[in-house]
Amino acid sequence: MLRRSILLLVLTIVLACQGPPTTWAEYSGRGPDGSAPGPRVDAGKADAGETVRPSVRPGLVLDDIHVASMSEEFQVLGLLGEYLNEPLAQGIKDGSYLVALDFQGMEDPSGQSDDERMSVGVYRVDDSDSNRGDNFDAESPETFKQRSADRFRDAQVHGGELEAEGLDTFALPGFRGVSVPLNKVSLSGTLVPTSSSDGVLMLQDGRLTGGIPIRLIALAGQFMGDQVELPFPCRGKTVLDKILLGCGLGFSFAQIVDIDGDGEEQFFDEDGDGAIDVCVDGDGTRIRGTRCVTDERIKDGIEITMVVHGVRAYLAP
């Protein structure tokens, strides 16, 4: 009886000395960058350069997404920054709109060697510790919990310059609570390595480009009363009249994105009053009337470019 009591006491002391169990599986094998096993990383902060377990992987979180101004990128839809940039900035600041990236199949973890067989994961994420003040410190990366996943299916890096495409849709928080979809999305930018070249520290000079559906712009214009004005005198009754007819100059200011893959749609003012009255679908179908831009057969978009910047982070499932 005494021996049993002593054995139970010793077992209790040993278990107590081991500390509480962890929810993460023990790290085994080599790290994501090919390095030897390192310390475990729990949700929350993780030191830059620290090796992480397979379930927590390195990536980037975007600390800036905004519509490129005319000085950053010549584009007619830069005028939409007045409506989109505020909800974007607020969502990033309060943590309600956080987007993260990771680099899948990239052989050089620093992103400096040429690599043509990779993809880029894109995720909506949540802050793991609910402390918004430490989300964007590249030298002391935050860990974020993955909420949803998609990816740029075709990506490559040359000399630290990233080019990625093949993402079908990317949703932006829009004005008055309405989400704004970008279609046929591409991503480019410069990958800045960490000081030890064991990972990517930042994405700089990033550009996220896609098409906003023409129908959506038309419907939003009706809803807002076509408040968006060009910074110069321009003939046309609506925003789309001015953009797609080029202020009556005979050419469009817009870069059309062929979203549905049947060819670029075209828009005309046949009676010369400054308003679009004929829309031609990519398959050649002519749709008549001043409301043709809202017809469900009009599926193409107008290209818009967003400026993006990202800092090092860790992503957890």
C-alpha positions, 0 to 999 in steps of 0.5 A: 500500500505504501509502495503504491502511494509513493508511486502515485506521488512520483507520477503526479510530480513528473506530470506536473513538471511537464507543464500543460499540454499544447494544442499544436502537434509536435514539430517533426521533420524539416521546416517549410524553408528546408531548415532543421526543426525549430521551436513551436510557435503558438497562435499570436506573436512569432519572432521574425526568422523563427522556424515554424511548425507545418501547421503554422506557415509563413506568409504576408498580410496586406497592410494597405489596399487602395485604388491607385490614384492617377499619379500612381497608375493612369486609369479612369476608375481611379475616380472610384477611390473616393468611394472604395478607399475609406471602407478598405482602410477602415476594414484593415484598421479594425480587423474586419477586412484582412487579406493574407498571401502565401507562396506555394511551391516557391523553392527559394523561401526569400523569393529572390531566385527565379521560379516559374512553377508556383502559385500564390494562396490568397486568404481572408483571415482573422487576427488570432489575438484580437489585438489590432495594434500589433498586426503589421510588424514585419520584424515581429510577425503576427499569426492570423487564422485562415477564414477562406482560401483561394489562389492565383493558380499561375505565378512566377518570380524573376529577380524578386519580382512577382507576377501572378494570375489565375484568380477568378474573383477577389471581393472588395468591401464596397460603399454602403455595405455592398461588396465589389467583385474584381474578376480575372485578377492578377498580382504583381510586386517586389518581394523583399527578403528578410535579413537572413534570407529565410523568408519574405519580409515585405511585398512592395510596389504591389499592384492588384488588377481586375475587372469591375463588372460594367453592369455593376457600375451602371447599377451603382451609377443609378443608385448614386445618381452618377455622382462620379465626375471626370476632372475635365469637361466631358460629354455624356449623361452617365459615368459609363457614357463618359468612360466608354464613349470617351467623352464623345471623342470616338474612343473609350477611356476604359480597358475592357476585361473579357470576363465571360470569355466570348470576346470584348463587348463594345458600346456605341452612341448611334443617335449622337446624343452622348448616351450609350444606346447600343451594346454589342456582346462579345458574341456579336449580339446587338442590344439596343436601348439606353439601358443596354449596359444593365442587360444581363448579357453584358458581363465584361468589366472595366479594369481597375488597379489597386495598390497593395503592400504586405508585411511578414505574417504567419498563417494558421488553419 
